[in-house]
Amino acid sequence: MLDLVRYARLKKKQIATRLEEPGTTICACCQHMPATATVGDTALCPTCLPAFALDAHGIDHVASLIWLPQLEQGVLSRLVLTLHVTCARQSVTVRTAATGEAGIAALNFELLMMRENALVDRIGTAKISEYRKACRKLDSDPVQRAHFISGIRVLHHGNSFSDAPQFYSDYLRTLTGSVTS
């Protein structure tokens, strides 16, 4: 299981590097999708990437932290990818969908977003850019840490990092089979 608290306490900057040959390695987090980038030595798919790229520019636009101890990060990433793909099939996003299957996906995404409040109550923030600072303030007692490790997750919003603004939407279009030139 990914220990996001320990990971956030690392002094080393956690930024992504694109893979030279994407698609040849499976994501280390969800163990499902082809990896397209690495953070350190960890190969990641676009949906799992924000959970590891804590220091990426614009990270709060791409993802947020939620409290969801019922799912591991990789399982959450698979679920969120399914919600994004469901919306992409109808040419909408989880933020704009209102009807049909996409509307149901958007509703489920909104329920996940509500889990931000539960995390804010625990550590004072749901912003990934503030996460390192919040983790340093957590008690180092192993019992308390185990409690926080078990529930902090990263929720991908379906947005791309600013250095590649169309990357995630192009990725979703590829998965839905509606590739554009």
C-alpha positions in Angstrom: 0.0 0.0 0.0 1.3 3.5 -0.9 2.2 5.4 2.3 1.4 8.9 1.2 2.4 10.4 4.5 5.9 9.0 4.4 6.1 9.8 0.7 5.1 13.4 1.3 7.8 13.7 4.1 10.6 12.9 1.6 12.8 15.9 1.1 13.4 15.1 -2.6 11.2 16.9 -5.1 8.6 14.6 -6.7 8.1 15.6 -10.3 7.3 13.5 -13.4 9.4 12.6 -16.4 7.7 11.3 -19.6 8.7 7.8 -20.6 10.6 7.4 -23.8 8.6 4.4 -24.8 5.1 4.7 -23.2 3.0 1.6 -23.2 5.7 -0.9 -22.6 5.4 -0.9 -18.8 2.3 -1.3 -16.6 1.6 1.4 -14.0 3.0 0.5 -10.6 0.1 2.0 -8.7 -3.1 0.7 -10.3 -1.3 -2.2 -12.0 -3.8 -1.9 -14.8 -3.0 0.8 -17.4 0.2 1.4 -19.4 2.6 3.8 -17.8 3.4 7.1 -19.6 5.6 8.8 -17.1 7.9 8.1 -14.1 8.4 9.8 -10.8 11.7 8.7 -9.4 11.8 5.0 -10.3 8.0 4.5 -10.3 6.3 4.0 -13.7 2.8 5.5 -13.7 -0.3 5.9 -15.9 -1.8 9.4 -16.4 -4.5 8.8 -13.8 -2.1 7.6 -11.0 0.5 10.2 -11.8 -0.8 13.0 -9.5 -0.6 10.7 -6.5 3.2 10.7 -6.9 4.0 14.0 -8.6 3.4 16.0 -5.5 5.6 18.9 -6.6 4.4 19.3 -10.2 3.4 22.8 -11.2 -0.3 23.2 -11.1 -1.0 20.0 -9.2 -4.0 21.4 -7.4 -5.7 21.9 -10.8 -5.1 18.3 -11.7 -6.0 16.5 -8.5 -6.9 16.9 -4.8 -6.6 14.9 -1.6 -9.6 13.0 -0.2 -10.2 10.8 2.8 -11.2 7.3 1.6 -9.9 4.5 3.7 -12.1 1.9 2.0 -10.0 1.9 -1.2 -6.3 1.8 -2.0 -4.9 4.4 -4.3 -4.7 2.1 -7.3 -8.3 0.9 -6.9 -9.5 4.6 -6.6 -7.5 5.4 -9.8 -9.2 2.6 -11.7 -12.6 3.8 -10.5 -11.9 7.5 -11.4 -10.5 6.5 -14.8 -13.8 4.6 -15.4 -15.8 7.8 -14.5 -13.7 10.0 -16.8 -13.9 7.5 -19.7 -17.7 7.2 -19.2 -18.0 11.0 -19.6 -15.5 11.2 -22.4 -17.6 8.8 -24.4 -20.4 11.5 -24.4 -17.9 14.3 -25.1 -18.3 15.8 -21.6 -16.3 15.8 -18.4 -17.2 14.8 -14.8 -17.7 18.6 -14.2 -20.1 19.2 -17.1 -22.0 15.9 -17.4 -25.7 16.1 -16.5 -27.6 13.2 -18.1 -27.4 9.6 -18.9 -24.4 7.4 -18.0 -22.1 10.4 -17.9 -24.5 12.2 -15.5 -24.3 9.2 -13.2 -20.5 9.1 -13.5 -20.4 12.9 -12.6 -22.6 12.3 -9.6 -20.3 9.5 -8.4 -17.3 11.8 -8.9 -19.0 14.5 -6.9 -19.5 12.1 -4.1 -15.8 11.4 -4.1 -15.0 15.1 -4.1 -17.1 15.5 -1.0 -14.5 13.3 0.8 -12.2 16.3 0.7 -14.0 17.7 3.7 -13.3 14.6 5.8 -9.6 15.0 5.1 -9.6 18.8 5.8 -11.1 17.9 9.2 -8.1 15.6 9.8 -5.1 17.4 8.4 -6.3 20.9 7.6 -6.1 20.8 3.8 -7.2 18.9 0.6 -4.6 20.7 -1.6 -1.7 18.6 -2.7 0.5 21.7 -2.8 0.0 22.1 0.9 0.2 18.3 1.7 4.0 18.2 2.6 3.7 20.9 5.1 0.6 19.3 6.7 2.3 15.9 6.9 5.3 17.3 8.7 2.9 18.5 11.4 1.4 15.0 11.9 2.4 13.2 15.0 5.1 10.6 14.3 3.3 8.1 16.7 3.0 4.9 14.6 -0.6 4.3 15.6 -1.6 7.8 14.5 0.4 7.5 11.3 -1.1 4.2 10.5 -4.6 5.8 10.9 -3.7 8.5 8.3 -1.8 6.2 6.0 -4.9 4.1 5.6 -7.2 6.8 4.3 -5.4 9.6 2.4 -6.0 9.3 -1.4 -5.4 11.4 -4.5 -8.4 12.1 -6.7 -7.6 13.0 -10.3 -10.0 15.7 -11.6 -9.6 14.8 -15.2 -7.4 17.8 -16.0 -3.9 17.9 -17.5 -0.8 19.5 -16.2 -0.1 22.9 -17.7 3.0 21.7 -19.6 0.7 19.4 -21.7 -2.8 20.9 -21.5 -4.5 18.4 -23.8 -2.7 15.3 -22.6 -5.3 13.8 -20.3 -8.3 14.6 -22.6 -6.3 13.0 -25.5 -5.6 10.0 -23.4 -9.3 9.6 -22.6 -10.2 10.0 -26.3 -7.7 7.3 -27.1 -9.3 4.9 -24.5 -12.7 5.6 -25.9 -11.6 5.0 -29.5 -12.4 8.5 -30.7 -8.8 9.6 -31.5 -8.5 13.0 -33.2 -5.6 14.2 -35.3 
